[in-house]
Amino acid sequence: MLLLYKKTLYVLLALFLLVGIDNEPGSAQAHKDLKYEVEKRQLVVKYTREGNWLKEIQCLARNIHYEARGESRRGQLAVAKVTLNRVESDLFPNSICGVVNEGKHNAKGYYVCQFSWRCEPWTNPKRTFHNDHPSYQVALDAILGYDNLEMVTEDTYWFHTPAVKPRWRKHKQMLARVDGHIFYTNKPGQTGR
């Protein structure tokens, strides 16, 4: 935990120095830029749970890639928002990797993944994305701009492609269709998964 605080302090110091170079020290713009960078850093820490941020961003990038790689940026951001919504909810694990990797055994004894690609390692191998990969960039943008992602609401936790017809969809309220995915929230008055 102490290491995280040291890293944050170093980042803030570096940002302050960078802002001071571009703007006159003490100017209103310098303070505004520094405030923005501090808030951005706080969002990264919030969604990537204290020091595991590189691992967490990779999990989100993989989920975006395998769930929505053929979709527009808007469609990819919608998938990312659902993943981050689950992190924020008490109904799901509280980390990005926890949400992406979540699974359980069903009544028939089969292991079922929350995101289908996780149960298909032969067609979707675990990859590491560099920071210039489009999925990595979308993941980072989704984390940093979470509050501004308006294609789905904060209570949207489920989606599927039109090619499948999961049984759970009958118990949820369809919210939107973005590219090749249909998004759902709980019906009014409904709680739980």
CYANA upper distance limits for C-alpha pairs under 8 A (distance plus 0.5 A):
  1 MET  CA      5 TYR  CA      7.09
  1 MET  CA     50 GLU  CA      7.91
  2 LEU  CA      6 LYS  CA      6.76
  3 LEU  CA      7 LYS  CA      6.63
  4 LEU  CA      8 THR  CA      6.59
  4 LEU  CA     50 GLU  CA      7.18
  4 LEU  CA     51 GLY  CA      6.56
  5 TYR  CA      9 LEU  CA      6.54
  6 LYS  CA     10 TYR  CA      6.66
  7 LYS  CA     11 VAL  CA      6.61
  8 THR  CA     12 LEU  CA      6.60
  8 THR  CA     41 ARG  CA      8.48
  9 LEU  CA     13 LEU  CA      6.60
 10 TYR  CA     14 ALA  CA      6.56
 11 VAL  CA     15 LEU  CA      6.53
 12 LEU  CA     16 PHE  CA      6.52
 12 LEU  CA     37 GLU  CA      8.49
 12 LEU  CA     38 VAL  CA      7.37
 13 LEU  CA     17 LEU  CA      6.74
 14 ALA  CA     18 LEU  CA      6.63
 15 LEU  CA     19 VAL  CA      6.46
 15 LEU  CA     34 LEU  CA      7.16
 15 LEU  CA     37 GLU  CA      7.71
 16 PHE  CA     20 GLY  CA      6.51
 16 PHE  CA     34 LEU  CA      6.72
 17 LEU  CA     21 ILE  CA      6.81
 18 LEU  CA     22 ASP  CA      7.11
 19 VAL  CA     23 ASN  CA      6.42
 19 VAL  CA     25 PRO  CA      8.41
 19 VAL  CA     30 ALA  CA      6.12
 19 VAL  CA     33 ASP  CA      7.22
 19 VAL  CA     34 LEU  CA      7.12
 20 GLY  CA     24 GLU  CA      6.43
 20 GLY  CA     25 PRO  CA      5.45
 20 GLY  CA     30 ALA  CA      6.88
 21 ILE  CA     25 PRO  CA      8.26
 23 ASN  CA     27 SER  CA      7.42
 23 ASN  CA     29 GLN  CA      7.38
 23 ASN  CA     30 ALA  CA      6.03
 24 GLU  CA     30 ALA  CA      7.41
 25 PRO  CA     30 ALA  CA      6.98
 26 GLY  CA     30 ALA  CA      6.98
 26 GLY  CA     31 HIS  CA      7.46
 27 SER  CA     31 HIS  CA      7.06
 28 ALA  CA     32 LYS  CA      6.65
 29 GLN  CA     33 ASP  CA      6.52
 30 ALA  CA     34 LEU  CA      6.63
 31 HIS  CA     35 LYS  CA      6.52
 32 LYS  CA     36 TYR  CA      6.70
 33 ASP  CA     37 GLU  CA      6.77
 34 LEU  CA     38 VAL  CA      6.65
 35 LYS  CA     39 GLU  CA      6.67
 36 TYR  CA     40 LYS  CA      6.58
 37 GLU  CA     41 ARG  CA      6.61
 38 VAL  CA     42 GLN  CA      6.71
 39 GLU  CA     43 LEU  CA      6.81
 40 LYS  CA     44 VAL  CA      6.91
 40 LYS  CA    144 LEU  CA      6.49
 41 ARG  CA     45 VAL  CA      6.75
 42 GLN  CA     46 LYS  CA      6.53
 43 LEU  CA     47 TYR  CA      6.74
 43 LEU  CA    143 ILE  CA      7.30
 43 LEU  CA    144 LEU  CA      6.46
 44 VAL  CA     48 THR  CA      6.39
 44 VAL  CA     53 TRP  CA      7.79
 44 VAL  CA    143 ILE  CA      6.84
 44 VAL  CA    144 LEU  CA      6.90
 45 VAL  CA     49 ARG  CA      6.25
 45 VAL  CA     50 GLU  CA      6.30
 45 VAL  CA     51 GLY  CA      8.01
 45 VAL  CA     53 TRP  CA      7.52
 46 LYS  CA     50 GLU  CA      8.02
 47 TYR  CA     53 TRP  CA      8.45
 47 TYR  CA     84 LEU  CA      8.07
 47 TYR  CA     87 VAL  CA      8.24
 47 TYR  CA     95 SER  CA      7.65
 47 TYR  CA     96 ILE  CA      7.74
 47 TYR  CA    143 ILE  CA      7.12
 48 THR  CA     52 ASN  CA      6.59
 48 THR  CA     53 TRP  CA      4.98
 48 THR  CA     54 LEU  CA      8.35
 48 THR  CA     56 GLU  CA      5.92
 48 THR  CA     57 ILE  CA      7.62
 48 THR  CA     95 SER  CA      7.32
 48 THR  CA     96 ILE  CA      7.44
 49 ARG  CA     53 TRP  CA      7.09
 49 ARG  CA     56 GLU  CA      8.45
 49 ARG  CA     95 SER  CA      7.08
 52 ASN  CA     56 GLU  CA      6.56
 53 TRP  CA     57 ILE  CA      6.51
 54 LEU  CA     58 GLN  CA      6.72
 55 LYS  CA     59 CYS  CA      6.83
 55 LYS  CA     97 CYS  CA      8.21
 56 GLU  CA     60 LEU  CA      6.88
 56 GLU  CA     95 SER  CA      8.01
 56 GLU  CA     96 ILE  CA      6.12
 56 GLU  CA     97 CYS  CA      6.19
 57 ILE  CA     61 ALA  CA      6.52
 57 ILE  CA     96 ILE  CA      8.33
 57 ILE  CA    136 TYR  CA      7.63
 57 ILE  CA    139 ALA  CA      6.80
 57 ILE  CA    140 LEU  CA      7.25
 58 GLN  CA     62 ARG  CA      6.59
 58 GLN  CA    128 THR  CA      7.04
 58 GLN  CA    129 PHE  CA      7.11
 58 GLN  CA    136 TYR  CA      7.50
 59 CYS  CA     63 ASN  CA      6.74
 59 CYS  CA     96 ILE  CA      7.07
 59 CYS  CA     97 CYS  CA      5.84
 59 CYS  CA    100 VAL  CA      7.21
 60 LEU  CA     64 ILE  CA      6.65
 60 LEU  CA     80 ALA  CA      7.41
 60 LEU  CA     83 THR  CA      8.10
 60 LEU  CA     96 ILE  CA      6.96
 60 LEU  CA     97 CYS  CA      7.80
 60 LEU  CA    100 VAL  CA      7.85
 60 LEU  CA    136 TYR  CA      8.35
 60 LEU  CA    139 ALA  CA      6.24
 61 ALA  CA     65 HIS  CA      6.52
 61 ALA  CA    129 PHE  CA      7.74
 61 ALA  CA    135 SER  CA      5.47
 61 ALA  CA    136 TYR  CA      5.34
 61 ALA  CA    137 GLN  CA      8.45
 61 ALA  CA    138 VAL  CA      7.80
 61 ALA  CA    139 ALA  CA      5.71
 62 ARG  CA     66 TYR  CA      6.54
 62 ARG  CA    126 LYS  CA      8.17
 62 ARG  CA    127 ARG  CA      7.53
 62 ARG  CA    128 THR  CA      8.33
 62 ARG  CA    129 PHE  CA      8.30
 62 ARG  CA    135 SER  CA      7.76
 63 ASN  CA     67 GLU  CA      6.25
 63 ASN  CA     68 ALA  CA      8.42
 63 ASN  CA     80 ALA  CA      8.21
 63 ASN  CA    100 VAL  CA      7.21
 63 ASN  CA    115 PHE  CA      8.37
 64 ILE  CA     68 ALA  CA      5.90
 64 ILE  CA     69 ARG  CA      7.03
 64 ILE  CA     76 GLN  CA      6.44
 64 ILE  CA     77 LEU  CA      8.45
 64 ILE  CA     79 VAL  CA      6.92
 64 ILE  CA     80 ALA  CA      6.71
 64 ILE  CA    135 SER  CA      6.60
 64 ILE  CA    138 VAL  CA      8.37
 64 ILE  CA    139 ALA  CA      7.77
 65 HIS  CA     69 ARG  CA      5.03
 65 HIS  CA    135 SER  CA      6.12
 66 TYR  CA    117 TRP  CA      6.91
 66 TYR  CA    124 ASN  CA      7.63
 67 GLU  CA     79 VAL  CA      7.90
 67 GLU  CA    115 PHE  CA      8.28
 67 GLU  CA    117 TRP  CA      7.79
 68 ALA  CA     75 GLY  CA      7.41
 68 ALA  CA     76 GLN  CA      5.94
 68 ALA  CA     79 VAL  CA      7.60
 69 ARG  CA     76 GLN  CA      7.69
 69 ARG  CA    135 SER  CA      8.10
 71 GLU  CA     75 GLY  CA      6.01
 71 GLU  CA     76 GLN  CA      6.69
 71 GLU  CA    179 ASP  CA      6.77
 71 GLU  CA    180 GLY  CA      7.48
 72 SER  CA     76 GLN  CA      6.79
 72 SER  CA    179 ASP  CA      7.58
 73 ARG  CA     77 LEU  CA      6.59
 73 ARG  CA    138 VAL  CA      7.88
 74 ARG  CA     78 ALA  CA      6.74
 74 ARG  CA    151 MET  CA      7.94
 74 ARG  CA    178 VAL  CA      8.08
 75 GLY  CA     79 VAL  CA      6.98
 75 GLY  CA    178 VAL  CA      6.04
 75 GLY  CA    179 ASP  CA      6.14
 75 GLY  CA    180 GLY  CA      8.15
 75 GLY  CA    181 HIS  CA      8.24
 76 GLN  CA     80 ALA  CA      6.76
 76 GLN  CA    138 VAL  CA      7.65
 77 LEU  CA     81 LYS  CA      6.51
 77 LEU  CA    138 VAL  CA      7.07
 77 LEU  CA    139 ALA  CA      8.26
 77 LEU  CA    142 ALA  CA      6.67
 77 LEU  CA    149 LEU  CA      7.91
 78 ALA  CA     82 VAL  CA      6.89
 78 ALA  CA    149 LEU  CA      8.15
 78 ALA  CA    151 MET  CA      6.52
 78 ALA  CA    152 VAL  CA      6.74
 78 ALA  CA    178 VAL  CA      7.91
 79 VAL  CA     83 THR  CA      6.95
 79 VAL  CA    159 PHE  CA      8.46
 80 ALA  CA     84 LEU  CA      6.74
 80 ALA  CA    138 VAL  CA      8.50
 80 ALA  CA    139 ALA  CA      7.20
 80 ALA  CA    142 ALA  CA      6.80
 81 LYS  CA     85 ASN  CA      6.38
 81 LYS  CA    142 ALA  CA      7.23
 81 LYS  CA    146 TYR  CA      7.43
 81 LYS  CA    149 LEU  CA      7.59
 81 LYS  CA    152 VAL  CA      7.80
 81 LYS  CA    154 GLU  CA      8.33
 82 VAL  CA     86 ARG  CA      6.78
 82 VAL  CA    152 VAL  CA      8.27
 82 VAL  CA    154 GLU  CA      8.31
 82 VAL  CA    156 THR  CA      6.45
 82 VAL  CA    157 TYR  CA      5.74
 82 VAL  CA    158 TRP  CA      7.34
 83 THR  CA     87 VAL  CA      7.12
 83 THR  CA     96 ILE  CA      7.55
 83 THR  CA     99 VAL  CA      7.37
 83 THR  CA    100 VAL  CA      7.81
 83 THR  CA    157 TYR  CA      7.87
 84 LEU  CA     88 GLU  CA      6.93
 84 LEU  CA     96 ILE  CA      7.34
 84 LEU  CA    143 ILE  CA      8.23
 84 LEU  CA    146 TYR  CA      8.40
 85 ASN  CA     89 SER  CA      6.79
 85 ASN  CA    154 GLU  CA      6.26
 85 ASN  CA    155 ASP  CA      7.22
 85 ASN  CA    156 THR  CA      7.37
 85 ASN  CA    157 TYR  CA      6.91
 86 ARG  CA     90 ASP  CA      8.38
 86 ARG  CA     91 LEU  CA      7.77
 86 ARG  CA     92 PHE  CA      6.07
 86 ARG  CA     93 PRO  CA      7.83
 86 ARG  CA     94 ASN  CA      8.21
 86 ARG  CA     99 VAL  CA      7.23
 86 ARG  CA    157 TYR  CA      6.54
 87 VAL  CA     92 PHE  CA      6.87
 87 VAL  CA     93 PRO  CA      6.58
 87 VAL  CA     94 ASN  CA      5.19
 87 VAL  CA     95 SER  CA      6.01
 87 VAL  CA     96 ILE  CA      6.58
 87 VAL  CA     99 VAL  CA      7.03
 88 GLU  CA     94 ASN  CA      7.18
 89 SER  CA     93 PRO  CA      8.47
 89 SER  CA     94 ASN  CA      8.04
 90 ASP  CA     94 ASN  CA      8.03
 91 LEU  CA    192 GLY  CA      7.12
 91 LEU  CA    193 ARG  CA      7.33
 92 PHE  CA     99 VAL  CA      6.98
 93 PRO  CA     98 GLY  CA      5.78
 93 PRO  CA     99 VAL  CA      5.88
 93 PRO  CA    102 GLU  CA      8.23
 94 ASN  CA     98 GLY  CA      7.18
 94 ASN  CA     99 VAL  CA      7.74
 95 SER  CA     99 VAL  CA      6.74
 96 ILE  CA    100 VAL  CA      6.65
 97 CYS  CA    101 ASN  CA      6.36
 98 GLY  CA    102 GLU  CA      6.32
 99 VAL  CA    114 GLN  CA      8.45
100 VAL  CA    114 GLN  CA      7.71
100 VAL  CA    115 PHE  CA      7.20
100 VAL  CA    118 ARG  CA      8.37
101 ASN  CA    113 CYS  CA      7.82
101 ASN  CA    114 GLN  CA      7.98
101 ASN  CA    115 PHE  CA      8.27
101 ASN  CA    118 ARG  CA      7.24
102 GLU  CA    113 CYS  CA      6.66
102 GLU  CA    114 GLN  CA      6.36
103 GLY  CA    111 TYR  CA      7.28
103 GLY  CA    112 VAL  CA      5.95
103 GLY  CA    113 CYS  CA      4.63
103 GLY  CA    114 GLN  CA      6.13
104 LYS  CA    111 TYR  CA      5.95
104 LYS  CA    112 VAL  CA      5.96
104 LYS  CA    113 CYS  CA      7.14
105 HIS  CA    109 GLY  CA      5.82
105 HIS  CA    110 TYR  CA      5.72
105 HIS  CA    111 TYR  CA      4.76
105 HIS  CA    112 VAL  CA      6.44
106 ASN  CA    110 TYR  CA      6.02
106 ASN  CA    111 TYR  CA      6.83
106 ASN  CA    112 VAL  CA      7.09
111 TYR  CA    119 CYS  CA      8.42
112 VAL  CA    116 SER  CA      8.36
112 VAL  CA    119 CYS  CA      7.53
113 CYS  CA    117 TRP  CA      8.44
113 CYS  CA    118 ARG  CA      6.62
113 CYS  CA    119 CYS  CA      6.32
114 GLN  CA    118 ARG  CA      8.39
115 PHE  CA    119 CYS  CA      8.23
116 SER  CA    120 GLU  CA      7.44
117 TRP  CA    121 PRO  CA      7.59
117 TRP  CA    124 ASN  CA      6.69
118 ARG  CA    124 ASN  CA      8.05
120 GLU  CA    124 ASN  CA      6.47
121 PRO  CA    125 PRO  CA      5.54
121 PRO  CA    126 LYS  CA      7.81
129 PHE  CA    133 HIS  CA      6.57
129 PHE  CA    135 SER  CA      8.13
129 PHE  CA    136 TYR  CA      6.74
130 HIS  CA    136 TYR  CA      7.39
131 ASN  CA    136 TYR  CA      6.17
131 ASN  CA    137 GLN  CA      7.06
132 ASP  CA    136 TYR  CA      7.38
132 ASP  CA    137 GLN  CA      7.15
133 HIS  CA    137 GLN  CA      6.83
134 PRO  CA    138 VAL  CA      6.69
135 SER  CA    139 ALA  CA      6.60
136 TYR  CA    140 LEU  CA      6.70
137 GLN  CA    141 ASP  CA      6.54
138 VAL  CA    142 ALA  CA      6.45
139 ALA  CA    143 ILE  CA      6.81
140 LEU  CA    144 LEU  CA      6.64
141 ASP  CA    145 GLY  CA      6.20
141 ASP  CA    146 TYR  CA      8.37
142 ALA  CA    146 TYR  CA      5.77
142 ALA  CA    149 LEU  CA      7.90
145 GLY  CA    149 LEU  CA      6.98
151 MET  CA    178 VAL  CA      8.20
152 VAL  CA    156 THR  CA      6.90
152 VAL  CA    175 LEU  CA      8.10
152 VAL  CA    176 ALA  CA      7.68
152 VAL  CA    183 PHE  CA      8.12
155 ASP  CA    185 THR  CA      6.45
155 ASP  CA    186 ASN  CA      8.15
156 THR  CA    175 LEU  CA      8.35
156 THR  CA    183 PHE  CA      7.37
156 THR  CA    184 TYR  CA      6.18
156 THR  CA    185 THR  CA      5.02
156 THR  CA    186 ASN  CA      8.20
157 TYR  CA    183 PHE  CA      8.31
157 TYR  CA    184 TYR  CA      7.08
157 TYR  CA    185 THR  CA      6.54
158 TRP  CA    183 PHE  CA      6.32
158 TRP  CA    184 TYR  CA      5.68
158 TRP  CA    185 THR  CA      7.20
159 PHE  CA    181 HIS  CA      6.70
159 PHE  CA    182 ILE  CA      5.81
159 PHE  CA    183 PHE  CA      4.81
159 PHE  CA    184 TYR  CA      6.44
160 HIS  CA    164 VAL  CA      7.41
160 HIS  CA    165 LYS  CA      8.44
160 HIS  CA    166 PRO  CA      8.38
160 HIS  CA    181 HIS  CA      5.89
160 HIS  CA    182 ILE  CA      6.02
160 HIS  CA    183 PHE  CA      7.42
161 THR  CA    180 GLY  CA      6.29
161 THR  CA    181 HIS  CA      5.05
161 THR  CA    182 ILE  CA      6.62
162 PRO  CA    180 GLY  CA      7.57
162 PRO  CA    181 HIS  CA      7.22
162 PRO  CA    182 ILE  CA      7.51
165 LYS  CA    169 ARG  CA      7.97
167 ARG  CA    171 HIS  CA      8.46
168 TRP  CA    172 LYS  CA      7.33
169 ARG  CA    173 GLN  CA      8.01
169 ARG  CA    174 MET  CA      8.35
169 ARG  CA    184 TYR  CA      8.07
171 HIS  CA    186 ASN  CA      8.16
171 HIS  CA    187 LYS  CA      7.84
172 LYS  CA    184 TYR  CA      6.56
172 LYS  CA    185 THR  CA      6.37
172 LYS  CA    186 ASN  CA      5.46
172 LYS  CA    187 LYS  CA      5.91
173 GLN  CA    184 TYR  CA      5.90
173 GLN  CA    185 THR  CA      5.83
173 GLN  CA    186 ASN  CA      6.16
173 GLN  CA    187 LYS  CA      5.48
174 MET  CA    182 ILE  CA      7.70
174 MET  CA    183 PHE  CA      6.48
174 MET  CA    184 TYR  CA      4.94
174 MET  CA    185 THR  CA      7.04
175 LEU  CA    182 ILE  CA      8.13
175 LEU  CA    183 PHE  CA      6.03
175 LEU  CA    184 TYR  CA      5.59
175 LEU  CA    185 THR  CA      6.97
176 ALA  CA    182 ILE  CA      6.44
176 ALA  CA    183 PHE  CA      5.77
176 ALA  CA    184 TYR  CA      7.70
177 ARG  CA    181 HIS  CA      6.23
177 ARG  CA    182 ILE  CA      4.91
177 ARG  CA    183 PHE  CA      6.56
178 VAL  CA    182 ILE  CA      7.03
178 VAL  CA    183 PHE  CA      8.22
186 ASN  CA    190 GLN  CA      6.20
186 ASN  CA    191 THR  CA      7.21
